[in-house]
Amino acid sequence: MDRLRAIGEEQGFEVVAVAMSYDPPNRVVEFTEKLGLPMPVSLDVNGSIEQGFGGLKFVPTSFVIDRRGYVVRRIDGEIQFGQLHS
């Protein structure tokens, strides 16, 4: 997580996590605090965030969104940091 945050600071982007609608909010809060996640975590309590991104096939799924708000890359599964860095 620290590596992702460092790349974000270097490249000028922010990382935001979104918990799935089936994740109990209290467990998300506990998990976030336990791991000391260095990014904000949003709760998708009704699945609207997931649907807004066209649904998800894998967890995790990551999106790179440009400054205008457009999705420029979707990454299904674990992030390969070398690819993200480039």
Solvent accessible surface area in square Angstrom, and as a share of the most:
residue,aa,sasa,rsa
1,M,122,0.54
2,D,101,0.52
3,R,145,0.53
4,L,18,0.09
5,R,115,0.42
6,A,57,0.44
7,I,14,0.07
8,G,2,0.02
9,E,128,0.57
10,E,117,0.52
11,Q,90,0.40
12,G,48,0.47
13,F,78,0.32
14,E,128,0.57
15,V,31,0.18
16,V,82,0.47
17,A,31,0.24
18,V,63,0.36
19,A,11,0.09
20,M,25,0.11
21,S,50,0.32
22,Y,149,0.57
23,D,46,0.24
24,P,63,0.40
25,P,65,0.41
26,N,93,0.48
27,R,153,0.56
28,V,16,0.09
29,V,74,0.43
30,E,101,0.45
31,F,116,0.48
32,T,31,0.18
33,E,127,0.57
34,K,174,0.74
35,L,95,0.48
36,G,52,0.50
37,L,30,0.15
38,P,35,0.22
39,M,23,0.10
40,P,73,0.46
41,V,44,0.25
42,S,40,0.26
43,L,69,0.34
44,D,5,0.02
45,V,103,0.59
46,N,117,0.60
47,G,10,0.10
48,S,66,0.43
49,I,59,0.30
50,E,34,0.15
51,Q,122,0.54
52,G,66,0.63
53,F,69,0.29
54,G,67,0.64
55,G,13,0.13
56,L,47,0.23
57,K,168,0.71
58,F,111,0.46
59,V,100,0.58
60,P,74,0.46
61,T,25,0.14
62,S,25,0.16
63,F,52,0.22
64,V,50,0.29
65,I,85,0.43
66,D,37,0.19
67,R,221,0.81
68,R,185,0.67
69,G,53,0.51
70,Y,135,0.51
71,V,72,0.42
72,V,90,0.52
73,R,98,0.36
74,R,90,0.33
75,I,21,0.11
76,D,63,0.33
77,G,18,0.17
78,E,136,0.61
79,I,28,0.14
80,Q,103,0.46
81,F,54,0.22
82,G,54,0.52
83,Q,101,0.45
84,L,29,0.14
85,H,87,0.39
86,S,126,0.81
